[in-house]
């Protein structure tokens, strides 16, 4: 802990210094490993298993804890439901809080669900073991974002152990379904768990991220005309149509990335448009007459979802070939911290007290639950351990030293936002 950090902590009393001293690499490593070893893939039963594990830990540190089964029929029927892609039988919400009632509430929000491991042969370690190697923890979800959740839980733990007298409330919201739309945060807000400001510890490489672009999942259905391959000129090869579609999408992406918002200008492609799956044809010697393409459309900061959809639909209509566009699954609107919120300054100053310099401030090109919280009137930003380039990848990892720094920052931030 730096001298500046100790001086900053001392203004809140001896207990806060004791809390910071209790933040240890070993404790954080063990906690991340424990979480990684639960294979909580989006939509799986292990999502609920992980929520129950975390619920037990929140109760153990004295947090007022609400662990409930989400009514999926009710939540998905809500007109504002943000969409989902994974099939699930059940889903669990979890929120804990502690402190007094004479100050603001700081929400620490994080998602427990992770994406599948993909090709196992691409991994050099067991993706569910949480192996420690060269100062980093490896495993699916280690970076995105069980590390961030571990920092949040550890911050609450050391504050409780040291008896830091918070005037306001510190809340920890662990959510499911973030990877496929935001089901968990949506349900948590609908249940009444709210706050004055929020920090999501997504992997930001210790940058402060006050804005996230949107991302809309789409499906294109393109029809041609089948024929025997020996007389292919008698048919209409749907792949020939798709070649034109793909180039049109590339051109649209270029147009949509001219003059991006200043927070996104650091990205080579601030608002990517990509196609992730293609399915066409049903027989090698037949001209394929049906193609289904599924992809992702980036939504610019301050752009509406409706405007982004219309842009893609008009681009395809201009090709002159009938193409059905379906919007399904996760529908992430962009989100941004209000300009008048003091949260950006507070997090930046806490970061500077720990490192001696201000953090980078930039937008993120991916959708997140930030947009749900800001839409609910809760100023929110991202600040967390890990590099997003490691997320969803083989040998996903997070550095232990970043876990320590983020946890210490959250401890200080809780004292400054909630008051002591």
N, C-alpha and C positions, 0 to 999 in steps of 0.2 A: 504494500500500500504506500503511495507517495505521501510526502509531507503535506502537499496541498489537499490530498484526500482526507488525511487525518484531521487537518484543520477544518475542512468542510464538515466532516462528521462530528467534530467536537462541538460545533454550534448546536447540535441536536441532543447532546448529552453523552455520557459515557456508554450507555447501553448500545447506542448505534455503532460506536467504535468496536465494541465486543461482537456485534453482529457481523461487521465486516471482517474481523479477525477470524471468524468461524467459517468463512467461505474458503473451502480447501479444494485443491485439484482432485484429491482422492475421493472425497465425498461426491463431487460432481461426476467423476468418471464412473463410479459405482452406480449412480442413479441413472445415467444415460444408458449404461450397459443393461440395467434391469429393464428399462423401457424398450430398448432395441430387441431384447429377447422375447418380447410378446409380438407376434407377427400380425400386427393390427392393420392389415390391408383394408382399404376402403370397401365397406359393405360386408366384411367378414364378421364372424362371431367374435373374433379376437379384438375387434374395436371395443365391444362391450366389456370383454375381459380386462383390457387395459384401463377403461374408465373405472371399473370397480377397484382395480389396484390403486389408481390415483386417488379415488375417493377415500380409501382406507388411510392413505398417507395424509390427506388433508384433515381428516378427523383426528389423526394422531397428533397433529400440531395444534389442535384446538380450534380449527376453523369451523364456523357454521357452514355445514355442508349440505348441499342439495344434489342428490344423485337420483335421477328419475328416468323412466322409460318414455321416450318420445312417442307421442301418438302420431304415427306416420301418416295415417289416413287424413287426420286433421291438418297436419302441417303441409302435406303435399297438395291439399285442396285449397290452401290459401292463395288468393290471386297474386300475391307478391312473392310466392315461393321461388327461390332462385334457380331451381332445376337440379337434376341429379342424373348420373349415368350408371352407377353401380346398383345392382339388385341387392336388396337387403331385407331380412326378415324382421329385424328390430334395430333400434338405435338408442343410445343412452346419452343423456345430457349430464354435465357435472359442473357445478359452480360452488366455490367456497369463498368465504370472506371473514375478515377479522378486523379489529380496531374499534374506534369509537364512532360517534355520530355527529361530531362537531366540526368536521372538515370534509373536504372533497373525497370522492371515491375514485381510486385508480384501479382500472381493470387490466390484468395481465391475461391476454387471450392467446391460446395456442391450440393447434390441432394434433390429435393423437393418431389419426389415420395416415397411412403411407401407401405408396403405389407398389404394385408387384415387383419382384426382383428381376424379371426379364430372363435373359439367357444366363443360366448359372455358370456356364463355362467361361463367361467373361469376368467372373469374380475370382480374386485370388484368395478370398476368405469366405467363411460361412456367413452369408448375409444376415443371419439372425443371431450371431454369437457376440457381437459388440467387441471385437478384438481391439486391444490397445497396441498401436504400432507407431513408434517414432513421434510420440506426443499427440497422436490423433486417435480417435475412436472410429472404427469402421463398421458399417452395417447399414441395412436398409432403414431409412428414417433417421439415422444418426444426425444428418445435417438438416433434413426437412421433415418435421422439425422437432424431433424429440429432444434435441439439444436445447432448443429454445424453451420447451416446456420444463426441462430439468432446471434451467436457470430460474424460471419463474417459481417453481416449487421450492428450490433451495433458498431463494430470496425470502419467501414467506417463512420458511423453516427457521432460518437464522434470526430473523426479526422476532419470531415467536419465542425462540429459545433464549434470546437475550432480554426479552421483556420490554422491547422498545414500545413506548406508549404512543401509538398513533392516534391522532385526534380524529382523522377521517378513516375511511374503510379501504383496505387492500383486498381486492377480489382476484381470484384465479379462476378462469373459465377454460376448461379443457373440452374441446369440441370434436365431434366426428364429422365425416363427410365434407371436409374442406376441399379435398382434392377433386371432388366431382360436382361442386356447385356451392356449398356453404350451408348445407342442411343443419349442422350442429349449432353454428352461431345464430342462424335464423331462428331456430327453436329456442335457444337460450334467451334471446331478446324477447321473443313472444311470451316466454314464461315470466318475464319481469325482471330479469337480471340485467342491470344496466350500470351506468357510472358516469362520471364527469369527463374523464379522459381515459384513453386506452393505449397500451403498447402491445403489439404483436411481435413476438421474437422469431420471425421468419429469418432465414439466413440472408444477411445483408453485408457480410464481411466487415461488420462494425461501422458501416455507413448508416446514416439516418435517412430513412425513406418515407417522406410525407405524402407520397402519391403513387398509385398503381394504375397502370393501364387496364383496360377491360379485355375480355376474351370470350368470344361467342363460338360455340360448337355448331357446325352446319353439316348438312348432308345434301349432296347433289345427285339427282336421278336423271340420267341421260339415256335416251332411247335412240336406237338406230334401226336397221332392218337386216335380219339374218338371211344367209344364203349359203349354199355349199361352197367350201373354200376353193374348189376347182373353178368356180365361176364367181369369184368374190366381187367382180365388178357389178354383179346383179344385186348385191346387197349394199347396205350403208354401214360401214365399219364404225362402231361407236368409239373406238380408240382414236380414229382420225378426228372425230369431233372433239374428243377430250384434249388432244394436242392443242387445238385452238383455245379451248377453255383454260388450259394450264397457262398458256402464254398471256391470256387476258388477265388472269389472276396475278401473275407476276407484274404486269403493267399497272394493275390497280394498286398493288402493294407499293410500287414506286411512287405513284401519285399521292397515296395516303401518307407517305412519310416525308413529303416536302415540308420544310419549315415546322418541325415538331415543337412542342412546348419546351421551354428552357430546361425543365427538370428531366426531360427525356433526351436532350441533345447529345448526351454522352454515349448513347447507344447507336451502333451501326445501323440497326433496323429497329427503331423505337416501337413500331406496331406491326409485328410480323403477320403475314397471311400464309398459311401453309396447308397442304393436303397431306394427311397422315395415312389414310387407307384408300385402296382402290380395289374394286371387285368387278370383273367383267368376264363374260363368256362362260359357256358350260360344255364346250366340246372342241377339241383341237382342230378339227377340220370343218368348223362352222364359223362364219363371219359373226363376231359378237354383236348382239343387238341391244344389250343392256349393260350400263356401267353405273356403279354407285361409288361416289367419292365422298369421304368424310374429312373434315378439316377444322381449322381454327382461324377465326378472324380477329385480329387485334383491334381494340377500340381506343381511340385517342383520348387523352385527358381532356375533360370538359366536353366531350362528344356524347350525344345520347345513343343508347342502344338502337333506337329506331332509325336514326340517321345512318349508323354503320350498316345495319341490315339493308337499308334501301340502296346504299352505295354498291354493295355486292350484287344485289338483285338486278340493278340497272346495268351493271357491267356485263352480266350474263345475258340479259335481254338484248343488249346491243349486238350480240353475236348472230342473232336471227335464227337460232335453233332452239326449239322448246326444251327448257331445262327446269325441272322442278327443284325448288330450294326448300329444304326443311330445316328449321331451327329446333334443336333438341339438346338434351343434356345440360351441362353447366353453361349458364348464361351470366358471365361476370361483367357487370358494368364497371367503368373506371371509378376511382375514388380518390379524394384528396383532402388532406388536413386543411381546415379553414385557415385563411391567411392571418386572422387575428388571434389564433390560439397561441398561448404561451408555451405549449408542450414542446415545440421544436427547439426553442431556446433552452428550456429546462433540461431536455435530454442532451443537447449539445454541450451545455455547461458541465453537466455531470461527466460526460465523456472526456472533456478537457481536463477536469480535475484528476482523472485517472491516468491520462496519457500525456498531458502537457500540450495538446493541440486539439483544435476543433475537428469534428468528424466531417467526412464528405457528406454532402446533402444532395440526393438525386432521386429520380423516380425509378420505378421498377416496370419492366415490360410485361409482367404477368399479372393475372387477376388474383385477388385474395379476398379474405373476409374483411379487409379494411373498408371496402365499399359498403358493406352491410352496417358496420358500426358507425361510419360517418353519416350514412343515410338516416340512421336512427338518432342523429344529433350528438354523437359521442366523438369528439375530436380524437383521431387515431393516427399513429405512425408505426412503421416497422423499425426495429433495432434488434439485431440478433447475431448469434455466432454462426460461422459457416459461410461458405462460398456457394452461391446458387448454382454455379457450374458443376458442383458435385452432387446436387440434388437429382434424384431419379436416375442416377448413373451407376454403373458397376463400381464397386469399391467406394461407395458413398462414404464420406468421412467428415469429421469436424475436429478442429484443434482444441485441446484441453485448455490452453491458455486463453482462448477466446471465451470459453465457458466461464472462466473465473472473472474475466473483465465484465462480461454482460451481467453476471450475477451481482457483482459489486455495484454496477451502475443501477440495477433495479433496486437494490437496498437503499442507495442514496436517493434515488428518485422517489421511492415510496415515502421516505421521510420528508422530502421537500414538497411533494404534491399533497400528501395527506396531512402533514404537519405533525409535530411531536410535542 
